[in-house]
Amino acid sequence: MAVVEVARSSRDAHFEAAVDKLRVGVQAMAAWIRGADGEGLGEGLIQIREAGIDPLEAIFATGVRRFDKSGEYKADGALSLTAWLRWKCKLSGGAAMERVEIARQLEKLPETAAAFAKGDLGFQHVAVLARTAEHVGAAAVRKQEGTLLQAAQTMDPGQFTTVAKNFEHRVDAAGALAEANHAYQRRYFHIAEPVDGMVRLDGVLDVEGGATLRTALQPFMKPVKDDARNYGQRTADALVELGRQGGSGSKRDGAGPRPQLIIRASLDTLAGTKGAPAGELEGGGTVPAETVQRYACDSAISRITARASSSTSSITPLGRSRRRPAARSRRATATASSQVARGRPPGATGITWSGGREAARRPCPTWRCSAGRITGWSTKKAGLYSARRMSGVLRPPGKVAIPRLTRRE
């Protein structure tokens, strides 16, 4: 018993000494920051993160992992480690869950753990990698861990998220589609009753819906001369103006101007090739290949060539194709058809899409309504056709003639 007590007291003394040194270091850095300015202050902020916050987060993750395995959090009456972190470490539910997931995944990603401990990798980058490992498995991430770490060290977390999502799509396209469908099912929008002369708006959109709304608002958000409004006020005014004018698809027959979204994807993505990357929205975010294939049926397509071999990379447009009936034809079609021709944003090689959106997956053929002698084909065949068309093979596969609709008098 005496030996155990001595060992415990020695361990406690070592812990208290480490905590004292940590506090002294924090106080020293705080004093230096208060007296610094200009370029030196900026360097100090960088070092606080690289030599302080991020390495400490790495240590925290190691401690969380060991504490998780020990199960000691149950001794305090907590039902889970996440609940214990919320209670004892004063974290929000989301922050606690994120740290638990990072702790569990870092054990399987040794290169990431080492870079995190040295301060070469930020906490948010590690969180992105941990989510990727959770989605496609740590074994798949380990195979490309070095490449992903190089990208993480040269990008901000938002840019790196796009890289990680593309990687997920290459490894498991079906899983990426399922994730997109799940995100779409979580959408909602609520307009509260007026309180004190104000109406509160609350909602969540998936990446496609958010990109569509953002694009539709942009024309109304530009500041005018001597504009004293802040960004939030301009956004609110743009939303009201959009509703007032009804200029982005207020007519459900598809007539009128519609938001134009730029989505980039490779020909492999358009053709549905296994291992192809996801489509990328211009404003950020990725969409599955199946979305690219579906919207290839209803879009203006521009083929672009990236010349990465030159000293300065360039992109050259080589043409485009329009596969949409005119507004007048769409109105006549909607009158004669029980279904409304509507599209949905995201994904292909320098493609401009316009459209609203419905469910995450649509039945084939893509053309639910038709105007004149329009042909319809399945989404995958449409993607293959677009890819072949850009390669010089213009014959559309699986072409099916749809009879002309006669307008009732």
Steps between C-alpha positions, in 0.01 A plus 500: 500500500782740585667434163174577315454826694857610423457424129172689492638803680801504267268489197284778643805715566620452142155596368485814715848601384396458136188710556705773671741512203208520259349793690836678512536458123151636438565801722833570328337487155214723619749760625690488171181539292394805700828672417536388136378678189517486123681210336616357832141476622400301193787256552397465864146404401636235263723353770217494753316263270794297367697467824215525748138438408535229234762288684290527816195387304705200386589422861135545596401250230747245638358549849142470375581174321658346811221629723247351258663157521522513879130575544579712805249765389227263625631539857381863491152389394535602134316280251759555227836660441335775298269580792801508736689742273197729483470495877859507623681672210222754429466409132192518281347174385639542149850588621504205741389253232760636257782451749391147583494410129842658440645310797369169371616551141846643573610167645449351152669790314859518627629757249211733576553459875871583467436811287233614746732457798773705331261782415531441125128431475214705640213363707239563228708317240527204736124508553447479123736202474329330795159535334643364176641198685163447664323506162732283288711324762841581646669238279399686183622830645836350603571405138485867397584656837821666380329663200208619712737647761689693231172648380393583857821693568446728198124560525254652740246259655227595251718424199628182660143382564443501123815290451386256770151470351649430158713228658193348665320499166790323330504230768124457550274681252191319632580613852545860384160486331339358813655780706363761257155342516514500880600867503208582272254323729606727787398820318243734650399865493285676758350850505393596851211722598580872540635597843580863588475598135748235382464159332760234574615267220666167574599218270753251369571418135722241343799624298303505174206692639732744672695560179177561308370751753836678527524533122145631475569764769828626357352745242312676780789510749734738324565814705398831346671836526522625861345172620509490881353149525714216631522159333220349707267789423573479128426126511168560678402770250598272212277221630203735529567643153527151355160415645353830382616460141455123480790496257645160587241246411184639664308349208502127553478431126872576476459823305698812582862549600653237724815496713814406309735268692849415385594140570825334396562129456720274295382297202547190714248638748257586222534149356463333841845340496592319819750697708405835344500811722184680604360806325603834653272797549662834415408647838636201693377151574480178302219292352488129403559377146138393472397863541740593220350235274143604575554867438695435185155452344392858577788742481725715291831315477839654433800280441816642658862390485739556789858540381689413814826422320571862413673741733167659583197274503219616272147391416371525145128475410442295184128532443162433654169329435149595605248226573201696627175591325408867481290661775192513277528129425548418867181689589300309239650173616415562864136568402468166321701293748423403856866533591700818504839518329739598772875452541747484788847666534834324522783346306702486167802620307459879499125465481243772554188354654176669568222352702304447814502167674289212608600168658863397514440223247260518207355217289608474137456630241618842605256685273168468682335749262587560137444779252495416130715210384721473806684181579552363849765266638599367836729703722800274458455484124475878496828525684664257260360692204636829636841342552503348152375824348790690650733232364363541148255206497165671449258206478274499810448154653156360577311773315123477542255715304220660701181598310420866441257645752195677359386816671134506599294788371 
